[in-house]
Amino acid sequence: MKKLTSMTFCLVAVVGILMSARIAPAAIMTFNSNTPANNSATRSNWLTAAGIVAPEYLVDFESGFVDNQDISGVGGLFPANLIITDTGASNDAIIRSGAGIINGSNPVGTFSVTQDELAFLELDFSANPVDYVGFQDIDHAETTGIVTFVGGGTANISFETTGVGGDSAEFFGIFRNDMPQITLVQLDASGDGRWGIDTIEYSPEPATLALLLIGGLALLRSRR
C-alpha cells in the first residue's frame, strides 16, 4: 500500500510539472549566427536549448552526391526520410561544388545544395517529425520562412543577410520548444539569384517527461 501511495505521489508531481511547463505561451526558439566566426557559439546555444549533445542525423552532402545533381523531391537520399524540394517552377535544388560556385560564396566543404531563391526550398520531415533543425545558409539576403508543426500550426521565421563571397555560411537553428514536432521548414530567400544551405542537422528529442508519465501510469496499472 505504501509503494502504491508513493507511486501515485510521483505521478501527481510529474503531472504538476507538465502543467506548469504549459503556463507560458507556446513558441519556437531560433538561433541565428551573425557572422561565420560566431557559428560554433550559436550552434552550442541551440544544442543547449534542445537539451542534446549532438543531433542524431547530419546531412553534409560530402558523400553520395555529384556536381549538378538535382535532388528536388527525390526520396531515399537522407536519414529519417527527409525530402528536400524546390516548389518553384524550375524544380531547382541542385548539388554544386567549387570555390565561389554560389554567387561568389563557397560550399561548406566540397558540396552544398543550392536553389534559385524562389519560393520555396522545403525541408520535409513529415515522414518522421523532428524537434529541432539546424543548417548553415550561404549567400542570401533577408531570408524568411515558415515552420509547420504536427497538427497544421505554423510559425514564421527570418534570418539576416550573410556575406556574399568566400566562406560566408552562417548557422541557423530551430528548436520547437513548446510547440508540436516539426513536419516542414519552407525557406524563401531573395537576392542575387542563387543561394545554398549545408550541414543540415536534425532528429527527435530523447524521452520527455510526458513519456515518463505514460510509463509511470502503465507501471501503476500493472501493480494494481
Secondary structure per residue as TSV (DSSP state, phi and psi in degrees):
chain	resnum	aa	ss	phi	psi
A	1	M	-	360.0	-39.2
A	2	K	H	-65.5	-39.7
A	3	K	H	-62.4	-42.0
A	4	L	H	-64.1	-42.4
A	5	T	H	-62.7	-40.2
A	6	S	H	-63.9	-43.4
A	7	M	H	-64.4	-42.5
A	8	T	H	-60.9	-42.4
A	9	F	H	-60.5	-43.5
A	10	C	H	-61.9	-41.6
A	11	L	H	-65.6	-39.8
A	12	V	H	-62.9	-39.8
A	13	A	H	-64.0	-42.3
A	14	V	H	-65.0	-42.1
A	15	V	H	-59.8	-41.4
A	16	G	H	-62.3	-40.9
A	17	I	H	-63.7	-44.5
A	18	L	H	-63.5	-40.5
A	19	M	H	-68.4	-39.1
A	20	S	H	-67.6	-30.5
A	21	A	H	-69.4	-17.8
A	22	R	T	-96.5	1.2
A	23	I	S	-66.7	-42.2
A	24	A	S	-70.0	149.2
A	25	P	-	-59.3	139.4
A	26	A	-	-68.5	141.3
A	27	A	-	-164.1	150.2
A	28	I	-	-85.1	168.8
A	29	M	E	-121.1	137.0
A	30	T	E	-124.7	151.9
A	31	F	E	-134.5	115.8
A	32	N	E	-122.4	111.9
A	33	S	-	-69.9	135.7
A	34	N	S	-92.4	-10.6
A	35	T	S	-150.6	156.4
A	36	P	G	-56.4	-31.9
A	37	A	G	-65.5	-20.2
A	38	N	G	-98.3	6.1
A	39	N	H	-59.4	-46.3
A	40	S	H	-63.7	-44.8
A	41	A	H	-65.9	-40.5
A	42	T	H	-66.4	-42.2
A	43	R	H	-63.3	-39.4
A	44	S	H	-61.6	-40.3
A	45	N	H	-64.4	-38.7
A	46	W	H	-62.7	-46.2
A	47	L	H	-62.3	-41.6
A	48	T	H	-63.4	-42.9
A	49	A	H	-63.5	-38.3
A	50	A	H	-78.5	-12.9
A	51	G	T	74.3	34.0
A	52	I	-	-129.2	161.0
A	53	V	S	-90.1	-40.3
A	54	A	S	-157.3	146.8
A	55	P	-	-65.9	156.2
A	56	E	S	-73.8	-34.7
A	57	Y	E	-121.8	142.2
A	58	L	E	-136.1	130.5
A	59	V	E	-120.2	109.5
A	60	D	-	-116.7	1.5
A	61	F	-	63.1	12.7
A	62	E	-	-82.9	-13.7
A	63	S	S	-141.5	146.6
A	64	G	S	86.3	4.6
A	65	F	-	-128.7	157.8
A	66	V	-	-129.1	158.5
A	67	D	T	-59.6	136.0
A	68	N	T	70.5	16.9
A	69	Q	-	-74.8	129.8
A	70	D	B	-91.7	115.8
A	71	I	-	-104.9	5.0
A	72	S	T	-59.8	118.8
A	73	G	T	75.2	7.7
A	74	V	-	-88.2	123.0
A	75	G	-	-85.8	165.0
A	76	G	S	80.5	7.0
A	77	L	S	-92.2	-26.6
A	78	F	S	-128.5	155.7
A	79	P	G	-59.2	150.3
A	80	A	G	57.3	26.4
A	81	N	G	62.5	28.4
A	82	L	-	-60.2	137.5
A	83	I	E	-125.4	129.3
A	84	I	E	-104.5	126.5
A	85	T	E	-136.8	138.7
A	86	D	E	-95.5	119.5
A	87	T	-	-87.3	-3.6
A	88	G	S	-71.9	170.3
A	89	A	T	-61.8	-29.1
A	90	S	T	-79.4	-13.1
A	91	N	-	50.8	52.1
A	92	D	-	-110.7	85.4
A	93	A	E	-123.2	93.7
A	94	I	E	-113.0	132.9
A	95	I	E	-77.4	128.9
A	96	R	E	-133.3	151.5
A	97	S	E	-138.1	159.3
A	98	G	S	116.5	145.7
A	99	A	T	-61.0	130.7
A	100	G	T	72.4	10.3
A	101	I	T	-68.5	-21.6
A	102	I	B	-101.0	73.3
A	103	N	T	51.5	42.0
A	104	G	T	100.3	-16.9
A	105	S	B	-96.2	160.0
A	106	N	-	-101.6	150.0
A	107	P	-	-62.1	165.6
A	108	V	S	-87.1	104.0
A	109	G	S	89.8	-133.0
A	110	T	S	-99.1	-42.6
A	111	F	E	-120.2	148.3
A	112	S	E	-141.5	160.6
A	113	V	E	-92.0	134.0
A	114	T	E	-121.9	160.8
A	115	Q	E	-149.1	160.2
A	116	D	-	-85.0	10.9
A	117	E	S	68.9	23.5
A	118	L	S	-108.7	148.1
A	119	A	S	-63.2	135.1
A	120	F	-	-124.4	153.9
A	121	L	E	-94.2	118.7
A	122	E	E	-109.1	138.1
A	123	L	E	-107.9	106.3
A	124	D	E	-99.6	110.8
A	125	F	-	-107.7	17.6
A	126	S	T	-62.3	-28.0
A	127	A	T	-70.3	-31.4
A	128	N	S	-145.8	85.3
A	129	P	-	-55.2	148.9
A	130	V	B	-122.7	165.5
A	131	D	S	-98.5	-23.8
A	132	Y	E	-151.5	150.5
A	133	V	E	-140.6	134.7
A	134	G	E	-135.8	152.1
A	135	F	E	-162.3	170.4
A	136	Q	E	-111.4	127.6
A	137	D	E	-100.9	144.8
A	138	I	E	-128.8	121.6
A	139	D	S	56.0	68.2
A	140	H	-	-137.1	168.1
A	141	A	E	-128.8	120.7
A	142	E	E	49.7	56.2
A	143	T	E	-72.1	137.0
A	144	T	E	-119.8	168.8
A	145	G	E	-164.2	173.8
A	146	I	E	-130.7	129.6
A	147	V	E	-105.4	127.2
A	148	T	E	-110.1	140.2
A	149	F	E	-112.7	163.5
A	150	V	T	-54.0	129.4
A	151	G	T	100.3	-13.4
A	152	G	S	100.2	-6.9
A	153	G	-	-65.8	157.6
A	154	T	E	-136.5	162.0
A	155	A	E	-143.6	142.7
A	156	N	E	-89.3	144.4
A	157	I	E	-131.3	160.8
A	158	S	E	-154.3	150.5
A	159	F	E	-145.1	156.0
A	160	E	-	-73.1	165.8
A	161	T	-	-64.7	138.1
A	162	T	-	-92.6	179.3
A	163	G	-	-67.0	166.0
A	164	V	S	-118.4	20.4
A	165	G	S	-165.5	150.2
A	166	G	B	71.4	-145.8
A	167	D	S	-84.2	81.8
A	168	S	-	-99.7	-0.2
A	169	A	-	-61.2	135.5
A	170	E	E	-125.7	142.8
A	171	F	E	-77.1	138.6
A	172	F	E	-135.1	127.3
A	173	G	E	-125.5	146.9
A	174	I	E	-125.2	133.0
A	175	F	E	-125.8	129.0
A	176	R	-	-66.4	-25.6
A	177	N	T	57.5	-117.0
A	178	D	T	-87.4	-1.9
A	179	M	S	-84.3	163.4
A	180	P	-	-62.8	170.4
A	181	Q	-	-61.2	155.1
A	182	I	E	-87.1	131.1
A	183	T	E	-109.1	-23.0
A	184	L	E	-155.9	136.7
A	185	V	E	-123.0	120.5
A	186	Q	E	-111.7	126.9
A	187	L	E	-115.4	128.7
A	188	D	E	-121.5	90.0
A	189	A	E	-85.0	160.5
A	190	S	E	-139.3	159.7
A	191	G	S	147.5	-130.4
A	192	D	S	-100.5	20.6
A	193	G	S	114.7	-30.3
A	194	R	-	-150.7	138.6
A	195	W	E	-142.2	177.3
A	196	G	E	-149.5	163.6
A	197	I	E	-131.2	156.7
A	198	D	E	-152.5	166.1
A	199	T	E	50.9	63.1
A	200	I	E	-83.4	128.7
A	201	E	E	-125.3	137.1
A	202	Y	E	-166.8	161.8
A	203	S	E	167.5	164.2
A	204	P	-	-68.7	162.4
A	205	E	-	-76.2	162.3
A	206	P	S	-65.8	179.7
A	207	A	-	-54.0	137.0
A	208	T	-	-105.0	175.9
A	209	L	H	-59.7	-32.2
A	210	A	H	-62.3	-40.9
A	211	L	H	-67.8	-38.2
A	212	L	H	-62.3	-37.9
A	213	L	H	-63.5	-44.5
A	214	I	H	-60.5	-43.9
A	215	G	H	-63.7	-38.3
A	216	G	H	-66.1	-40.1
A	217	L	H	-63.6	-40.3
A	218	A	H	-63.5	-40.7
A	219	L	H	-65.4	-40.1
A	220	L	H	-62.7	-42.6
A	221	R	H	-62.1	-42.0
A	222	S	H	-66.0	-35.3
A	223	R	H	-70.1	-33.9
A	224	R	-	-67.9	360.0
